[in-house]
Amino acid sequence: MNIIKNLIGICVLGAVITSCNSNANMNKGSKTYVVQDSLRIIKDSLRIDSFERAEQARVEKEKEEIEKSKEKAAVAEVRRSNVSANSSNSVNNAVSTQQTQEKKGWSSAAKGAVIGAGAGAVTGVLVDKKDGRGAIIGGVIGAGTGYVIGNEKDKKTGRKK
């Protein structure tokens, strides 16, 4: 689309330049001279556009190569560090990496404490005649119980030692 716009613009520019020129010797009185000159201008414009596109493609390719080399360097660095460590350290590093990835989000202990506090507060309100006191006592007892149960679950899954 840009090429067509450029061509039209060049043609209009060529027509304006040739129509404004009152010197008969420059025009040589023939229409073929104007057409040949316009074609020459259009060819030059297309050649410049192709050079610009080639330059853009070269720059993008260089950027991609730089990104690939950075990724390769990072992978090579990780491999070097893994090779230099002995096998027990490598196993420990792999386990610790997996553990740090698993630690995202809430632990089972935290979830248990929150669920237990909610359940205990509701139960305390229903059991005790004084709503505030029953909710507080039930919430505290429920949170403690939920934490203990969730902590045991974390120990089984290996999240906590």
Buried (B, 14 or more C-beta within 10 A) or exposed (E): EEEEEBBEEBBEEBEEEBEEEEEEEEBEEEEEEBEEBBEEBBEEBBEEBEEEEEEEEEEEEEEEEEEEEEEEEEEEEEEEEEEEEEEEEBEEEEEEEEEEEEEEEEBBBBBBBBBBBBBBBBBBBEEBEEEEEBBBBBBBBBBBBBBBBBBBBBEEEEBBE
